[in-house]
Amino acid sequence: MFKKRINYKVPRNLLVLFELLALFLIFAHDKDNFNRNTLILGMALISIIYISSFILLRISTGDNYIFLIVTMLISIGIIMIYRIDPELGMKQIIWTGIGILLFFISYFIIKSIKGWKNWTLLYGGASIALFLITFIFGSRIKGSLNWIIIGKFSFQPTEIIKILLIFLLASYYANYEKYKKVKYGSYCLIGTLYLFIAFLFVQKDLGTVILFYFVFSAIQFIYEENRRLILYNTLFFLISGLIGYFMFSHVRVRFETWLNPWIYIDNKGYQITQSLFAIAAGGFFGTGIGLGYPDFIPEVHTDFIFSAICEEMGIFTGIGLIMLFLILVYRGFKIALSQDEKFFKIVALGISILFGIQSFIIFGGVLKMIPLTGITIPFVSYGGSSMLASFIALGILQVASEDLNLEEIEHE
Amino acid sequence: MNKELRRILIVLTGICTLFVSLIVYISYFQIFKAEAVKNNSYNKRLWIDEEKILRGSIIDRNGKILAYSEKVDDAYKRFYNYGNLYSHVIGYSYREYGKSGLELKYNNTLLNIDETTPFHELKNIVKPNTEGNTLKLTIDHHLQEYSRGLLQGKRGSIVSMNPRTGEIYSMVSLPDFNLSNLREDWNDIMEDEGKPFLNRATSGLYTPGSTFKVLTAIGILEDLDPNSRYECTGSITIDGYPIKDYKGRAHGSVDLREALVKSCNTYFAGKGIELGKGKLGEIANNFMINKKIPFDLPTAKSTFPYKENLGKTDIAAASIGQGKVLVTPLNMALIASGIANKGEILQPILVKEAISPDGEIVRINEAKKISDGIDIFTANEIKNMMVEVVERGTGTNGKIQNIRVAGKTGTAENPSGKSHAWFIGFAPADDPKIAVAVILEEDGSTGGRTAAPIARNIMIEALNTIE
């Protein structure tokens, strides 16, 4: 037993090794400002992650890799955020702690309550309510009207709505036989989605617009029996995209700076070109932690964390990060495929697609492969709302990875 | 396989494709695009990296230090030993104003950051390089100083080079500016009407005047009878426009040799029309006119737009180097070199080699033919005529005792009203060691009177001091 615990072949232990080395690098780089609290927090984080994955193994019969993949992502993210700004790094560590707690809480809540698949209208209603609250009480931070500030805390309701959207889709298609008989059932669903997208568009949160659209379209592609609707959906999206392009300058700016940012290098192309400079500077192996200049990029700790990682850890780490998401998505799909309970099957698909598309949008954006839309990398970028929501989603995915039908039979 | 499973797999494949395309794109970017992106002058990292590296020195062909860097108060500072002398060759490297000249072109070599193989990157992490390479030029500092001295107080340019190797010995362009006082002088330099920033040697475009007759003469040697005689009356009328000889003097009965020696405009104007614009253009092209000259510094393209719809008057004017022909002094030096080098044109070179901090020498430029020019027989014939130009014609001021000099003068009319004085030539004619092009901009005098003596002095100095 003990021997197994220190065995290097156990991924959990490899992760600890990685974290210890990274922590050492951070201290080596920042040795002048050595801070005992940082060390304690760092060690605390490592232990929390270690113990959590250990506990998870005991309590969950499901997939035990997704949590490990996520903690690896978090480790890379925290190292980079701490290196950019130690204060934010400390906060991120705390967010991670709360996130892991929420992961377990949501795991237990989702698992203990039955009937999730019956509350379609609730999910839709709650989402719309959250949007309305954002409009009434919301504040504009960095150009997007999608923050609610309560006291010292601010959070983005859209992060919660993402999960509600997936639940809405899952409960709709899990009860497809029933809703199919309702006249224009699927049209109502599309209508609701476009209402969400309209809300997001007004908030100028283009990244989330794309994200919602792709999550919805993928689920619709798999489960909608009225195939013509998929065509309508695609056409409608393209047309409204075109209209958006010609009517709204902030949409046009994204395209212009994507096609040729260099001529706007002094103003609207500044961020993306700085990002490209950083990635180019890093080369294959990176400059080394603390030896690059990622802070030349505005917003580097959130949207542009990937460029910072590429600069200081090289594109090999960047590719590693992309592959971690690839594995996460793959595990998610595997979970969905082996889940017999339809609601959780769709939820697992939705969450996997969410993680996949969200990370793709921002990876591709900062690389200038696709137009840049501000969005966070789940688990990697700095940000409380994003971190917590992603952990809740992960908790749900963990539930979905278990054999739920079997359990019900046992209980009965 | 049921429908649901199949569709799920399609979606999974789609997402996987997106991720794989990300990996392909980032690798493509890193391998093919990163280098250019990194060197964008807006990249602040360039300066930060540079400030950590001791920028390499620049030395002349004999090892004389022309520019170097040294640590002053924790930061490297660039020093230029000869303020004005190398303003256009070496150029400057200032954070505020950017870079120019060789400082720009060989920036990576001077900083020793040009290799970006993964191995080199690894080595850089372990042992970051702190010292750049030294650049060894083909310039001979003494001749450079001497050349500039001869041009002092005038506007114009001098290019002298080794016709057998293409190595530039001296390259002067006046007015110039002081590399060391750039911060203080910047605004004055920008406003100066003499355009001190313009490197006249490589980018100044001038009417070549009679020096261009060398090319027309080559055409006559190749296509027409050089021995047929022509009666020069001092003026010829083409399509109603008169073309006159210098001061309207008649040269009497001339063949090609006599016409070149006396620089007879009417003869060449008439023969030029006989040759046609196609032939003239072909020869011009062979001597790098209308072509980009590959060089260590940016070059302007000399032009002779022979493909345009040229009338007889235009062709006649072009035959004597007037009208639409525009050339750079470097191009004229190449023409002289080409004739000296048995008709073959070599690439002009300014940087010989780079010397690494460990003393390892990397050759930067090799002698390389860039144009076939003309055949050796024609080259020999035109050379003999040019020798006579200096011995008894318009270029007698270029004569050197005991050494045969080949040359051609030019007095180029231009819109300013004051003619440019030109001289191109090389010496010794039978074993050429130095070729030179001199232009005095808007000098108002003839090439024979003012440009030829300068060229002569440079050739004497070069023959006496180099190697």
Interface residues (C-beta under 8 A of the other chain):
Chain A: A218 F221 I222 Y223 W262 I265 T273 L276 F277 I279 A280 A281 G283 F284 F285 T287 G288 G292 Y293 F296 C310 I315 G318 I319 I322 M323 F325 L326 V329 Y330 F333 A336 L337 L349 S352 I353 G356 I357 F360 F363 G364 L367 M369
Chain B: E4 L5 R7 I8 I10 V11 L12 G14 I15 C16 L18 F19 S21 L22 I23 Y25 I26 S27 F29 Q30 K33 A34 E35 V37 K38 N40 Y42 N43 K44 R45 I48 T116 P118 E121 L122 I125
